[in-house]
Each structure stands twice: as C-alpha cells, then as structure tokens.
Amino acid sequence: MDHNVELKEFLRSRRARLSVDDVELGGTAGVRRVPGLRREEVAQLAGVSVDYYSRLEQGRHLNVSDEVLDAVARALGLDEIERSHLFQLARTSPRRGRRRPPARVQRVRPGVRRVLETLDDVTPAWVFGRRMDVLASNRLARALMTDFEALPPRDRNVLRYTFLDESARDLYVDWAEVARDNVAVLRLDAGRHPDDPLLAELVGELAVKSPEFRRWWASHNVRERSHGTKRYHHPLVGDLTVDYECVAVLGDADQTLCVYTTEAGSASETALRLLANWTGAPNSAVRSASE
C-alpha cells in the first residue's frame, strides 16, 4: 500500500462526495464539470493556501500539523473514524526501498478460547484478527456461517468468504451492505498496516476476482468493526436477525472478539436455539487458526 497514493485518493474521494449545498462558501458556485468541491474551495474552508492543500492532496508527505489536519477534516466533513484514518495516512512515512517485515502469525491465548467455549451452546462468537482473518470460533459460529477452521489457513478470512464463496450471497440477506461494510473495515486496516504483505495479497486477489470489491475498494470508505445488526437466511433454520457486539482483546493487538445475540422471545432466538440443537454434538473445543 503506497501511502502517497492512499492519501491522495482518500482526500479526493472525500472531496468528491461533497456539494456546494453542503458547505458555506462565499461567491457563486459556477458551472461544474465534475461532482464535488474544488481544491480551492476545500482550501478556503480549511483556512490554508490552495498550493498547500494541493500538495497535500497530491500525496506529498508534508510536515503537516495536527491543526491543519483537523481543519481539513472539518472542511471535508469527516467523521471520527475518517478523521483518524486521515491522520494515519498523513503521519505514515513512505517505506520505499525498505524491506517489508515478515508477516506475524496471530495467536489466540487460551483464556480467550475458553470464553468462546463457554458460549459454545449459547451464542455464536468469533475472534477476528488483522485483515478480518478468523483466528478462532465456537461451534455455533461455525454452524451459523461456515467452518473457517476446516479451511487452509490462507482462506480463513471473512473477505474471501464474502466475495468468493457463492453460499455467502445466499446466507446474508443484505449481502451488498455486508460486503461494503467488510471492505470499509479492510480499508481502515490497510491504513494502519500499510506494509502488511498478506493484506496486499488479499486486496490484489479480490480486486482481480470481484468487480464489486474493486468498485467498493475504490470508494475509500472506512469503518470500525464495533456493533450492528445482520440478517441471515440459514439453509437449516431459515431467517434470523442477530445483533453483534465487537470488543478489542486487550493485550493482543489487532484482535477483536465478536459475539452475536438475538432478542429474547423472538423468532430469531428460537431459530438460533434450533440450530444449536441440530448441531449439538457434545461441547467441542474451540478450534483456532493458530493450531
């Protein structure tokens, strides 16, 4: 990931989504050949010179201050996640000519695995790592989505499943929304880890094989994996809606524990219990991608 290019494209994409109706500018808008604000208009809103903003948007790594980045973020209407992403891109120096560090194997510690085991017959739960790799899952999670741990280590990845496994399009009722969100999560990860060779390999593979991925990757949207709702159409138990909560695993960088729940007394709760019963072999140990 070339951070010069990433910074340039991110700023351009945020500028293009704005219109003159979204901001307060002096003078007249004039005739526009392309959507979005012009560079000089963003510079005016941020209180910097047009030349300075142009060099920033060209991906040149300037010694830019926090105050200027904050002003640019406000001018572009960035939310907190986008603002953090902008700072990350602007603060990361290019690594041309340097050797990429070897990919580090992420491992789930035994205590976290036991947490998943405790939830084994209650609710689906996963531990995700960098690039949305599936590091560990419990039995009900494997029954709901797919058994990632039965796959080769390289394929234990939510993005590969979402875009390259046809069953995912049937499983997710709102496949396009889920897929776009997953791409946005990966974009945020790419900003934080520009020298990750496995991430570059993943992006390259998906860009070649999926036109939807190429389109959504080019949008430069970013998203934090935190909480939300998903709808499934499961081949065994039919439709169910789950709420998910994701929390960072303290002490293990870039690991996230995600737990799915259903509303008490709902049809989704009944469906999840039915799924647990149908796949209810004796409590199985949590299988981990590190094993």
Residue pairs with C-beta under 8 A, 6 or more apart in sequence:
1 190
1 194
1 195
1 196
1 199
1 200
1 203
2 94
2 194
3 59
3 61
3 89
3 92
3 93
3 94
3 194
4 59
4 60
4 61
4 94
5 59
6 59
6 89
6 190
6 191
6 194
7 56
7 57
7 59
7 61
7 86
7 89
7 90
8 57
8 58
8 59
9 218
9 220
10 85
10 86
10 89
10 220
11 56
11 57
11 72
11 76
11 86
12 57
13 219
13 220
13 221
14 76
14 77
14 78
14 82
14 220
15 36
15 37
15 39
15 42
15 57
15 76
16 34
16 35
16 36
17 35
17 36
18 36
18 37
18 76
18 77
19 35
19 36
19 37
20 29
20 37
20 41
22 77
23 37
23 41
23 45
23 75
23 77
25 41
25 44
25 45
26 44
37 45
39 50
39 53
39 54
39 57
40 50
42 53
42 72
42 75
42 76
43 49
43 50
43 52
43 53
43 54
45 74
45 75
46 53
46 68
46 71
46 72
46 74
46 75
47 71
48 68
48 71
48 72
52 62
52 68
53 72
55 62
56 62
56 64
56 72
56 90
61 90
61 93
61 94
64 90
66 87
69 83
69 86
69 87
69 90
70 83
72 86
73 82
73 83
73 86
76 82
78 86
81 188
81 222
81 223
81 224
82 222
85 187
85 188
85 191
85 222
88 191
88 192
89 191
92 191
92 194
95 194
95 195
100 195
100 197
101 195
103 196
103 197
103 198
105 290
106 129
106 130
106 133
106 135
106 252
106 254
106 255
106 289
106 290
107 135
107 288
107 290
108 127
108 135
108 136
108 252
108 255
108 288
108 289
108 290
109 251
109 252
112 127
112 136
112 249
112 252
112 255
112 257
113 136
113 285
113 286
113 288
114 286
115 125
115 257
116 125
116 126
116 127
116 136
116 137
116 138
116 141
116 286
117 138
117 283
117 285
117 286
119 125
119 138
119 140
119 259
120 138
120 139
120 140
120 283
120 284
120 286
121 139
121 140
121 276
121 280
121 283
122 140
122 276
123 140
123 259
123 260
123 261
123 262
123 272
124 137
124 138
124 140
124 141
124 143
124 144
124 145
124 242
124 259
124 260
124 272
125 137
125 138
125 140
125 141
125 257
125 258
125 259
125 260
126 134
126 135
126 136
126 137
126 138
126 141
126 257
126 258
127 134
127 135
127 136
127 137
127 249
127 255
127 256
127 257
127 258
128 134
128 135
128 158
128 225
128 246
128 255
128 256
128 258
129 135
129 254
129 255
129 256
129 289
130 189
130 193
130 196
130 198
130 199
130 254
131 157
131 159
131 186
131 189
131 196
131 198
131 199
131 202
132 157
132 158
132 159
132 182
132 185
132 186
132 189
132 225
133 156
133 157
133 158
133 289
134 148
134 149
134 156
134 157
134 158
134 289
135 156
135 255
135 288
135 289
135 290
136 149
136 286
136 287
136 288
136 289
136 290
137 148
137 149
137 286
137 287
138 286
139 279
139 281
139 283
139 284
140 272
140 275
140 276
140 279
141 260
142 148
142 149
143 236
143 275
143 276
143 278
143 279
144 232
144 234
144 260
144 272
144 275
145 161
145 171
146 161
146 165
146 167
148 155
148 156
148 157
148 161
148 289
149 156
149 287
149 288
149 289
153 289
155 161
156 289
157 202
158 182
159 182
159 183
159 186
159 202
159 206
159 213
160 202
160 205
160 206
161 168
162 168
162 172
162 175
162 178
162 179
162 182
163 179
163 206
163 209
163 210
163 212
163 213
164 206
164 209
164 210
168 175
169 175
170 233
170 235
171 232
171 233
171 234
171 235
172 178
172 179
172 230
172 231
172 232
172 233
173 231
173 232
173 233
173 239
174 230
174 231
176 212
178 230
179 212
179 213
179 216
180 216
180 221
181 223
181 228
183 213
183 216
183 217
183 221
184 216
184 221
184 222
184 223
185 222
185 223
185 224
185 225
186 199
186 202
186 203
186 217
187 217
187 220
187 221
187 222
187 223
188 222
188 223
188 224
189 196
189 199
189 254
190 196
190 199
190 203
191 222
193 199
193 254
203 217
206 213
206 214
206 217
207 213
207 214
207 217
225 246
225 256
225 258
226 245
226 246
227 243
227 244
227 245
227 246
228 243
228 244
229 241
229 242
229 243
229 244
230 241
230 242
230 244
230 260
231 239
231 240
231 241
232 239
232 240
232 241
232 242
233 239
234 240
234 271
234 275
236 274
236 275
236 278
237 271
237 272
237 274
237 275
237 278
238 271
239 267
239 268
239 271
240 262
240 267
240 268
240 271
240 272
241 262
241 263
241 266
241 268
242 260
242 261
242 262
242 268
242 272
243 260
243 261
243 262
243 263
244 258
244 259
244 260
244 261
245 258
245 259
245 261
246 256
246 257
246 258
246 259
247 256
247 257
248 255
248 256
248 257
249 255
249 256
249 257
262 268
262 269
262 271
262 272
263 269
